[in-house]
């Protein structure tokens, strides 16, 4: 009886300790998870850098942390600062665009062979019937301003979370091997002989998803920057970084290049506006259909719906860094489910 009582006391004390640790770490949980995901995805790079530095773990960890700040935190901070600094300008431009209504069709449009006259007539008819839509849009200006403010706040929180993640990642890079051994022991206790296979699946899926998301973001941002520069859009670098940032959201980039095309139309640069639409539709957005599937397919196919739900659910659960954490968690879960399903089918057939 006494031994059983001691056993229950230990269980209660352990549960109390676990809950207490969770409550203490809960405010930092998104940053910790993001740091863990980033470090796991870039661990081979950290090992290679450590070898080049003669096995100096702290120096290699510091270098990797500075690279993370340079590649991820600094661009996000620039975008957040510019957005917060120019919210009033964006709102005034949106208000003027709404008050003036849609632009008239360019004179050369009617001269296009076959379809030019029809498009010109349809454009003029649509322009003439926009009065009610313009009145509705004016009523939506205040919500639009609130949306811009909310976006700035979200980006500001993202800068703080990613800065904290960069700080945490230093310790993960430095002490990662000891942490991996502890994880291996825990996985072996939970999954038994399948622990190594499960760790490989998690590792491969995590890296493929992270490289797919980040690789697509960098590619779309680069292509968008070239297009903005050719079309003469102002703030090229900031818009390119914003495109890269919003490419993590499936419908994000069209908001940037579509807005740039609208600005060009409003400036009377119809030809460049059309160019921006074609550049965005056929080059910027097509990167998402080529680069992302190629990178992610190396570790397992990630359906579009899974990315969408992962991004939205991740943001709701973890804030800005949930853009990365959400799809990664769902992809790992899907890969493990596929592995267990195939294994169960094989065992049944045998």
SULFENLIN-V205095 format. One record per backbone hydrogen bond with DSSP energy under -1.0 kcal/mol. CO is the residue of the C=O (numbers start at 1). NH is the residue of the N-H. E is the energy in kcal/mol with one decimal. If there is no record, write none. Layout:
CO;NH;E
CO;NH;E
This chain:
1;5;-2.2
2;6;-2.2
3;7;-2.2
4;8;-2.2
5;9;-2.1
6;10;-2.3
7;11;-2.3
8;12;-2.6
9;13;-2.8
10;14;-2.8
11;15;-2.7
12;16;-2.6
13;17;-2.3
14;18;-2.7
15;19;-2.6
16;20;-2.3
17;21;-2.6
18;22;-2.4
19;23;-2.4
20;24;-2.0
21;25;-2.4
22;26;-1.7
25;28;-1.3
26;29;-1.2
28;32;-2.4
29;33;-2.8
30;34;-2.5
31;35;-2.3
32;36;-2.3
33;37;-2.4
34;38;-2.6
35;39;-2.6
36;40;-2.3
37;41;-2.2
38;42;-1.9
42;46;-1.8
43;47;-2.4
44;48;-2.4
45;49;-2.3
46;50;-2.2
47;51;-2.1
48;52;-1.8
49;53;-1.5
50;55;-3.0
51;54;-1.5
55;57;-1.2
56;60;-2.2
57;61;-2.8
58;62;-2.4
59;63;-2.3
60;64;-2.4
61;65;-2.2
62;66;-2.4
63;67;-2.2
64;68;-2.2
65;69;-2.2
66;70;-2.3
67;71;-2.7
68;72;-2.6
68;73;-1.2
69;74;-3.0
72;76;-1.4
73;77;-2.4
74;78;-2.2
75;79;-2.4
76;80;-2.6
77;81;-2.5
78;82;-2.6
79;83;-2.5
80;84;-2.5
81;85;-2.2
82;86;-1.4
86;90;-2.8
87;91;-2.4
88;92;-2.3
89;93;-2.4
90;94;-2.4
91;95;-2.4
92;96;-2.4
93;97;-2.2
94;98;-2.1
95;99;-2.4
96;100;-2.2
97;101;-1.1
106;109;-1.2
109;112;-1.5
113;115;-2.9
115;119;-2.4
116;120;-2.5
117;121;-2.4
118;122;-2.4
119;123;-2.7
120;124;-2.4
121;125;-2.4
122;126;-2.6
123;127;-2.7
124;128;-2.1
127;130;-1.0
130;134;-2.8
131;135;-2.3
132;136;-2.2
133;137;-2.5
134;138;-2.2
135;139;-1.2
138;141;-1.2
140;144;-2.0
141;145;-2.2
142;146;-2.4
143;147;-2.3
144;148;-2.2
145;149;-2.4
146;150;-2.6
147;151;-2.4
148;152;-2.2
149;153;-2.3
150;154;-2.6
151;155;-2.3
152;156;-2.3
153;157;-2.5
154;158;-2.2
155;159;-2.3
156;160;-1.9
157;161;-2.8
158;162;-2.8
159;163;-2.1
160;164;-2.3
161;165;-2.4
162;166;-2.3
163;167;-1.9
164;168;-2.4
165;169;-2.7
166;170;-1.0
168;172;-1.6
169;173;-3.0
170;174;-2.2
171;175;-2.7
175;179;-1.8
176;180;-2.7
177;181;-2.0
178;182;-1.8
179;183;-2.4
180;184;-2.6
181;185;-2.1
182;186;-2.2
183;187;-2.9
184;188;-2.3
185;189;-1.8
186;190;-1.8
187;191;-3.5
188;192;-1.2
191;194;-1.2
192;195;-1.9
194;198;-2.5
195;199;-2.5
196;200;-2.1
197;201;-2.2
198;202;-2.7
199;203;-2.6
200;204;-2.9
201;205;-2.5
202;206;-2.5
203;207;-2.2
204;208;-2.4
205;209;-2.5
206;210;-2.4
207;211;-2.8
208;212;-2.1
209;213;-2.8
210;214;-2.9
211;215;-2.4
212;216;-1.9
213;217;-2.0
214;218;-2.6
215;219;-2.3
216;220;-2.9
217;221;-2.4
218;222;-2.3
219;223;-2.6
220;224;-2.6
221;225;-2.1
222;226;-1.8
223;227;-2.1
224;228;-2.8
225;229;-2.2
226;230;-2.4
227;231;-2.3
228;233;-2.4
235;239;-2.4
236;240;-2.4
237;241;-2.4
238;242;-2.3
239;243;-2.3
240;244;-2.2
241;245;-2.4
242;246;-2.8
243;247;-1.3
245;248;-1.2
246;249;-1.8
249;252;-2.5
252;255;-1.7
253;256;-1.3
253;257;-2.1
254;258;-1.8
256;260;-2.2
257;261;-2.1
258;262;-2.2
259;263;-2.2
260;264;-2.1
261;265;-2.3
262;266;-2.4
263;267;-1.5
264;269;-2.2
265;268;-1.5
268;270;-1.5
269;273;-2.2
270;274;-2.7
271;275;-2.3
272;276;-2.5
273;277;-1.9
274;278;-2.4
275;279;-3.0
276;280;-2.5
277;281;-2.6
278;282;-2.7
279;283;-1.6
279;284;-2.2
280;285;-2.8
283;287;-1.2
287;291;-2.5
290;294;-1.4
291;295;-2.6
292;296;-2.8
293;297;-2.2
296;299;-1.9
296;300;-1.0
303;307;-1.8
304;308;-2.6
305;309;-2.9
306;310;-2.4
307;311;-2.6
308;312;-2.4
309;313;-2.8
310;314;-2.1
311;315;-2.3
312;316;-2.2
313;317;-2.2
314;318;-3.2
315;319;-1.9
319;322;-1.5
320;323;-2.3
321;324;-1.4
321;325;-2.1
322;326;-2.6
324;328;-1.3
325;329;-2.7
326;330;-2.2
327;331;-2.5
328;332;-2.5
329;333;-2.5
330;334;-2.5
331;335;-2.5
332;336;-2.5
333;337;-2.3
334;338;-2.5
335;339;-2.4
336;340;-2.6
337;341;-2.3
338;342;-2.6
339;343;-2.3
340;344;-2.5
341;345;-2.3
342;346;-2.3
343;347;-2.3
344;348;-2.0
345;349;-2.4
346;350;-1.8
